[in-house]
Amino acid sequence: MYMKYPILLAGVLLCASCVSLTNFQSPQALPPGSSSVGGGLALNYPLPEADFLFRYGLFNSVDVGGKVALPFLSATADVKWQFLRGPVGAAFDVGGSYGRAPYLFDISNEANVFGVFPGLLVGSERVYTAVRMLMMHTDEFKTSHGERLSSYTNWYPQVFVGGSFGDRFRVMPELSLTFSLWNHPNARPVVGIGVAFTYGPEAASDDASNNGW
């Protein structure tokens, strides 16, 4: 028997609230020792998202990132390895996130949401696409005495197309689609549109003969 509200609507709103649905990065890894900071705004219909972004070049072809997302406070961290350089580069990215928010249909309940998302980014520093699989685990509990009400895990494939304009100061528009693997007749993709503003090192020019090592 279905819930009072469509299952997908509940899942998408909870996911959008507690786990960031944005990407806002290219396959290009930051040079070692350099960093970038910024902020982003997105609409993952029907909910908005505001991001505070940070990345740091850890090793050659490897950088790490952090993100804090609102309206419900969630924290995300990821590691990216750029294994292919050239006119078209590619990188693996893997990250995790945690968020906590009131449950959608009963404010006396809350939910802890944990996310893990391996992904692949392909393109140049200026135009790129990304695919990733978001695994979201939710624990719902009673706020008053901590009683666990439910626990479940769902999977959300995501596709991103983004760009980057500017040099040290950059404008990064992004389009996204988030799908649900729930077997439900009301399952629909979530369309996202956003833009980030970042400040970091100058754009690098990759040599097509280089690799990511």
MOMO-V326511 format. One record per pair of residues at least 24 apart in sequence whose ideal C-beta (glycine too) atoms are under 7 Angstrom apart, sorted by the first residue. I is the first residue (numbers start at 0). GAP is how many residues later the second one is. D is the distance in whole Angstrom. If there is no record, write none. Layout:
i->I gap->GAP d->D
i->I gap->GAP d->D
This chain:
i->4 gap->100 d->7
i->5 gap->180 d->4
i->6 gap->175 d->6
i->6 gap->177 d->5
i->6 gap->179 d->7
i->7 gap->172 d->6
i->7 gap->174 d->6
i->7 gap->176 d->6
i->7 gap->178 d->5
i->7 gap->179 d->5
i->7 gap->180 d->6
i->9 gap->94 d->6
i->10 gap->143 d->6
i->10 gap->169 d->6
i->10 gap->171 d->7
i->11 gap->178 d->5
i->12 gap->34 d->6
i->12 gap->91 d->6
i->13 gap->90 d->6
i->13 gap->97 d->6
i->13 gap->99 d->7
i->13 gap->124 d->7
i->14 gap->121 d->6
i->14 gap->141 d->7
i->15 gap->28 d->5
i->15 gap->31 d->4
i->15 gap->33 d->7
i->16 gap->30 d->6
i->16 gap->54 d->7
i->16 gap->55 d->4
i->16 gap->84 d->5
i->17 gap->54 d->6
i->17 gap->56 d->5
i->17 gap->81 d->3
i->17 gap->82 d->7
i->17 gap->83 d->5
i->17 gap->93 d->7
i->17 gap->95 d->4
i->18 gap->55 d->6
i->18 gap->78 d->5
i->18 gap->80 d->6
i->18 gap->94 d->6
i->18 gap->96 d->4
i->18 gap->115 d->7
i->18 gap->117 d->6
i->19 gap->29 d->7
i->19 gap->31 d->6
i->19 gap->47 d->6
i->19 gap->49 d->4
i->19 gap->54 d->6
i->19 gap->56 d->5
i->19 gap->77 d->6
i->20 gap->28 d->7
i->20 gap->155 d->7
i->20 gap->157 d->6
i->20 gap->171 d->6
i->21 gap->27 d->6
i->21 gap->29 d->6
i->21 gap->152 d->7
i->21 gap->170 d->7
i->21 gap->172 d->6
i->22 gap->107 d->5
i->22 gap->137 d->4
i->22 gap->139 d->6
i->22 gap->151 d->6
i->22 gap->153 d->7
i->23 gap->27 d->7
i->23 gap->29 d->6
i->23 gap->148 d->6
i->23 gap->150 d->6
i->23 gap->172 d->4
i->24 gap->40 d->7
i->25 gap->95 d->7
i->25 gap->97 d->7
i->25 gap->99 d->5
i->25 gap->102 d->5
i->25 gap->138 d->6
i->26 gap->55 d->6
i->26 gap->62 d->4
i->26 gap->63 d->6
i->26 gap->64 d->4
i->26 gap->94 d->4
i->26 gap->95 d->6
i->26 gap->96 d->6
i->26 gap->101 d->6
i->27 gap->54 d->7
i->27 gap->61 d->6
i->27 gap->97 d->4
i->27 gap->176 d->6
i->28 gap->28 d->7
i->28 gap->32 d->5
i->28 gap->33 d->6
i->28 gap->34 d->5
i->28 gap->51 d->6
i->28 gap->53 d->4
i->28 gap->62 d->7
i->29 gap->25 d->6
i->29 gap->26 d->7
i->29 gap->27 d->3
i->29 gap->33 d->4
i->29 gap->170 d->7
i->29 gap->171 d->6
i->30 gap->26 d->5
i->30 gap->170 d->6
i->30 gap->173 d->7
i->31 gap->25 d->5
i->31 gap->26 d->7
i->31 gap->27 d->6
i->31 gap->28 d->6
i->32 gap->24 d->6
i->33 gap->166 d->7
i->33 gap->167 d->4
i->34 gap->165 d->7
i->35 gap->162 d->5
i->35 gap->163 d->6
i->35 gap->164 d->3
i->36 gap->161 d->7
i->36 gap->162 d->6
i->37 gap->158 d->6
i->37 gap->159 d->5
i->37 gap->160 d->3
i->37 gap->161 d->6
i->38 gap->157 d->7
i->38 gap->158 d->6
i->39 gap->154 d->6
i->39 gap->155 d->7
i->39 gap->156 d->3
i->40 gap->153 d->6
i->40 gap->154 d->6
i->41 gap->150 d->6
i->41 gap->151 d->7
i->41 gap->152 d->3
i->42 gap->149 d->7
i->42 gap->150 d->6
i->42 gap->151 d->7
i->43 gap->146 d->6
i->43 gap->148 d->4
i->44 gap->145 d->6
i->44 gap->146 d->5
i->50 gap->145 d->7
i->52 gap->143 d->6
i->52 gap->145 d->6
i->60 gap->151 d->4
i->60 gap->152 d->7
i->71 gap->27 d->6
i->71 gap->29 d->4
i->72 gap->26 d->7
i->73 gap->24 d->7
i->73 gap->25 d->3
i->80 gap->131 d->7
i->81 gap->130 d->5
i->82 gap->129 d->4
i->83 gap->127 d->7
i->83 gap->128 d->6
i->84 gap->121 d->4
i->84 gap->122 d->7
i->84 gap->125 d->4
i->84 gap->126 d->6
i->84 gap->127 d->6
i->85 gap->120 d->6
i->85 gap->122 d->4
i->86 gap->37 d->6
i->86 gap->121 d->6
i->87 gap->34 d->7
i->87 gap->35 d->6
i->87 gap->36 d->6
i->88 gap->34 d->7
i->88 gap->35 d->7
i->88 gap->117 d->6
i->89 gap->30 d->7
i->89 gap->31 d->7
i->89 gap->32 d->5
i->90 gap->30 d->5
i->91 gap->28 d->6
i->92 gap->26 d->5
i->92 gap->28 d->6
i->93 gap->24 d->5
i->102 gap->37 d->6
i->107 gap->34 d->7
i->107 gap->35 d->6
i->107 gap->36 d->7
i->108 gap->31 d->6
i->108 gap->32 d->7
i->108 gap->33 d->6
i->108 gap->34 d->6
i->108 gap->40 d->6
i->109 gap->31 d->6
i->109 gap->33 d->5
i->110 gap->27 d->5
i->110 gap->28 d->7
i->110 gap->29 d->5
i->111 gap->27 d->5
i->112 gap->25 d->5
i->124 gap->39 d->6
i->124 gap->78 d->6
i->124 gap->79 d->7
i->125 gap->37 d->6
i->125 gap->38 d->5
i->126 gap->36 d->5
i->127 gap->34 d->6
i->128 gap->31 d->6
i->128 gap->32 d->5
i->129 gap->30 d->4
i->130 gap->27 d->7
i->130 gap->28 d->5
i->131 gap->26 d->5
i->132 gap->24 d->6
i->133 gap->24 d->6
i->153 gap->26 d->7
i->153 gap->27 d->7
i->153 gap->28 d->6
i->154 gap->26 d->4
i->155 gap->24 d->6
i->166 gap->35 d->5
i->166 gap->36 d->6
i->167 gap->31 d->6
i->167 gap->32 d->7
i->167 gap->34 d->6
i->168 gap->30 d->5
i->169 gap->28 d->5
i->170 gap->24 d->7
i->170 gap->26 d->6
i->171 gap->24 d->4
i->171 gap->26 d->6
